[in-house]
């Protein structure tokens, strides 16, 4: 009974010459020229460059906007347009710190019950 040839790749670890040629055909053109690989490298390089260029430009705009906003807030504060109630801020920060400390103590109690 003649064996039927299938297009499945060999399951053995060592590849045969036929498997190697099929593998090479996927990366090279039919005539063996590396033009498809070259095209892929050129397209990949150009698209990577364009992506980097756009990210650089967008990053500069974002950094300028954020920095400008911070500077405007500082100028407004210095000119008196923004007034900060420091005693209220200190009171609120103390309340938050107390809740964090309370939460840490509860977490320690819970972990002590589980792990000890």
CNS distance restraints for C-alpha pairs under 8 A (distance, minus, plus):
assign (resid   9 and name CA) (resid  19 and name CA) 6.87 0.50 0.50
assign (resid  10 and name CA) (resid  15 and name CA) 6.85 0.50 0.50
assign (resid  10 and name CA) (resid  19 and name CA) 7.28 0.50 0.50
assign (resid  15 and name CA) (resid  19 and name CA) 5.81 0.50 0.50
assign (resid  15 and name CA) (resid  20 and name CA) 6.50 0.50 0.50
assign (resid  16 and name CA) (resid  20 and name CA) 6.33 0.50 0.50
assign (resid  17 and name CA) (resid  21 and name CA) 6.17 0.50 0.50
assign (resid  18 and name CA) (resid  22 and name CA) 6.29 0.50 0.50
assign (resid  19 and name CA) (resid  23 and name CA) 6.14 0.50 0.50
assign (resid  20 and name CA) (resid  24 and name CA) 6.13 0.50 0.50
assign (resid  21 and name CA) (resid  25 and name CA) 6.13 0.50 0.50
assign (resid  22 and name CA) (resid  26 and name CA) 6.59 0.50 0.50
assign (resid  23 and name CA) (resid  27 and name CA) 7.10 0.50 0.50
assign (resid  24 and name CA) (resid  28 and name CA) 5.95 0.50 0.50
assign (resid  25 and name CA) (resid  29 and name CA) 6.14 0.50 0.50
assign (resid  25 and name CA) (resid  30 and name CA) 6.17 0.50 0.50
assign (resid  25 and name CA) (resid  32 and name CA) 7.26 0.50 0.50
assign (resid  27 and name CA) (resid  34 and name CA) 7.53 0.50 0.50
assign (resid  27 and name CA) (resid  36 and name CA) 7.01 0.50 0.50
assign (resid  27 and name CA) (resid  37 and name CA) 6.30 0.50 0.50
assign (resid  28 and name CA) (resid  32 and name CA) 5.46 0.50 0.50
assign (resid  28 and name CA) (resid  33 and name CA) 5.84 0.50 0.50
assign (resid  28 and name CA) (resid  34 and name CA) 5.00 0.50 0.50
assign (resid  28 and name CA) (resid  35 and name CA) 7.05 0.50 0.50
assign (resid  28 and name CA) (resid  36 and name CA) 6.04 0.50 0.50
assign (resid  28 and name CA) (resid  37 and name CA) 6.54 0.50 0.50
assign (resid  29 and name CA) (resid  33 and name CA) 5.52 0.50 0.50
assign (resid  29 and name CA) (resid  34 and name CA) 6.44 0.50 0.50
assign (resid  29 and name CA) (resid  35 and name CA) 6.91 0.50 0.50
assign (resid  29 and name CA) (resid  36 and name CA) 6.29 0.50 0.50
assign (resid  34 and name CA) (resid  38 and name CA) 6.24 0.50 0.50
assign (resid  35 and name CA) (resid  39 and name CA) 6.06 0.50 0.50
assign (resid  36 and name CA) (resid  40 and name CA) 6.21 0.50 0.50
assign (resid  37 and name CA) (resid  41 and name CA) 6.18 0.50 0.50
assign (resid  38 and name CA) (resid  42 and name CA) 6.13 0.50 0.50
assign (resid  39 and name CA) (resid  43 and name CA) 6.05 0.50 0.50
assign (resid  40 and name CA) (resid  44 and name CA) 5.90 0.50 0.50
assign (resid  41 and name CA) (resid  45 and name CA) 5.93 0.50 0.50
assign (resid  42 and name CA) (resid  46 and name CA) 6.07 0.50 0.50
assign (resid  43 and name CA) (resid  47 and name CA) 6.00 0.50 0.50
assign (resid  44 and name CA) (resid  48 and name CA) 5.98 0.50 0.50
assign (resid  45 and name CA) (resid  49 and name CA) 6.13 0.50 0.50
assign (resid  46 and name CA) (resid  50 and name CA) 6.16 0.50 0.50
assign (resid  47 and name CA) (resid  51 and name CA) 6.07 0.50 0.50
assign (resid  48 and name CA) (resid  52 and name CA) 6.14 0.50 0.50
assign (resid  49 and name CA) (resid  53 and name CA) 6.07 0.50 0.50
assign (resid  50 and name CA) (resid  54 and name CA) 6.14 0.50 0.50
assign (resid  51 and name CA) (resid  55 and name CA) 6.10 0.50 0.50
assign (resid  52 and name CA) (resid  56 and name CA) 6.08 0.50 0.50
assign (resid  53 and name CA) (resid  57 and name CA) 6.35 0.50 0.50
assign (resid  54 and name CA) (resid  58 and name CA) 6.06 0.50 0.50
assign (resid  55 and name CA) (resid  59 and name CA) 5.86 0.50 0.50
assign (resid  56 and name CA) (resid  60 and name CA) 6.21 0.50 0.50
assign (resid  57 and name CA) (resid  61 and name CA) 6.37 0.50 0.50
assign (resid  58 and name CA) (resid  62 and name CA) 6.15 0.50 0.50
assign (resid  59 and name CA) (resid  63 and name CA) 6.03 0.50 0.50
assign (resid  60 and name CA) (resid  64 and name CA) 6.05 0.50 0.50
assign (resid  61 and name CA) (resid  65 and name CA) 6.15 0.50 0.50
assign (resid  62 and name CA) (resid  66 and name CA) 6.16 0.50 0.50
assign (resid  63 and name CA) (resid  67 and name CA) 5.91 0.50 0.50
assign (resid  64 and name CA) (resid  68 and name CA) 5.81 0.50 0.50
assign (resid  65 and name CA) (resid  69 and name CA) 6.09 0.50 0.50
assign (resid  66 and name CA) (resid  70 and name CA) 6.32 0.50 0.50
assign (resid  67 and name CA) (resid  71 and name CA) 6.23 0.50 0.50
assign (resid  68 and name CA) (resid  72 and name CA) 6.11 0.50 0.50
assign (resid  69 and name CA) (resid  73 and name CA) 6.21 0.50 0.50
assign (resid  70 and name CA) (resid  74 and name CA) 6.28 0.50 0.50
assign (resid  71 and name CA) (resid  75 and name CA) 6.20 0.50 0.50
assign (resid  72 and name CA) (resid  76 and name CA) 6.06 0.50 0.50
assign (resid  73 and name CA) (resid  77 and name CA) 6.09 0.50 0.50
assign (resid  74 and name CA) (resid  78 and name CA) 6.10 0.50 0.50
assign (resid  75 and name CA) (resid  79 and name CA) 6.07 0.50 0.50
assign (resid  76 and name CA) (resid  80 and name CA) 6.22 0.50 0.50
assign (resid  76 and name CA) (resid  81 and name CA) 5.11 0.50 0.50
assign (resid  76 and name CA) (resid  82 and name CA) 5.97 0.50 0.50
assign (resid  77 and name CA) (resid  81 and name CA) 5.70 0.50 0.50
assign (resid  77 and name CA) (resid  82 and name CA) 4.64 0.50 0.50
assign (resid  77 and name CA) (resid  83 and name CA) 6.80 0.50 0.50
assign (resid  78 and name CA) (resid  82 and name CA) 7.88 0.50 0.50
assign (resid  84 and name CA) (resid  89 and name CA) 7.99 0.50 0.50
assign (resid  85 and name CA) (resid  89 and name CA) 6.28 0.50 0.50
assign (resid  86 and name CA) (resid  90 and name CA) 6.04 0.50 0.50
assign (resid  87 and name CA) (resid  91 and name CA) 6.18 0.50 0.50
assign (resid  88 and name CA) (resid  92 and name CA) 6.15 0.50 0.50
assign (resid  89 and name CA) (resid  93 and name CA) 6.10 0.50 0.50
assign (resid  90 and name CA) (resid  94 and name CA) 6.18 0.50 0.50
assign (resid  91 and name CA) (resid  95 and name CA) 6.37 0.50 0.50
assign (resid  92 and name CA) (resid  96 and name CA) 6.31 0.50 0.50
assign (resid  93 and name CA) (resid  97 and name CA) 6.10 0.50 0.50
assign (resid  94 and name CA) (resid  98 and name CA) 6.11 0.50 0.50
assign (resid  95 and name CA) (resid  99 and name CA) 6.32 0.50 0.50
assign (resid  96 and name CA) (resid 100 and name CA) 6.22 0.50 0.50
assign (resid  97 and name CA) (resid 101 and name CA) 6.13 0.50 0.50
assign (resid  98 and name CA) (resid 102 and name CA) 6.02 0.50 0.50
assign (resid  99 and name CA) (resid 103 and name CA) 6.01 0.50 0.50
assign (resid 100 and name CA) (resid 104 and name CA) 6.17 0.50 0.50
assign (resid 101 and name CA) (resid 105 and name CA) 6.31 0.50 0.50
assign (resid 102 and name CA) (resid 106 and name CA) 6.33 0.50 0.50
assign (resid 103 and name CA) (resid 107 and name CA) 6.11 0.50 0.50
assign (resid 104 and name CA) (resid 108 and name CA) 6.17 0.50 0.50
assign (resid 105 and name CA) (resid 109 and name CA) 6.26 0.50 0.50
assign (resid 106 and name CA) (resid 110 and name CA) 6.17 0.50 0.50
assign (resid 107 and name CA) (resid 111 and name CA) 6.09 0.50 0.50
assign (resid 108 and name CA) (resid 112 and name CA) 5.91 0.50 0.50
assign (resid 109 and name CA) (resid 113 and name CA) 6.32 0.50 0.50
assign (resid 110 and name CA) (resid 114 and name CA) 6.45 0.50 0.50
assign (resid 111 and name CA) (resid 115 and name CA) 5.84 0.50 0.50
assign (resid 111 and name CA) (resid 116 and name CA) 7.83 0.50 0.50
assign (resid 112 and name CA) (resid 116 and name CA) 5.31 0.50 0.50
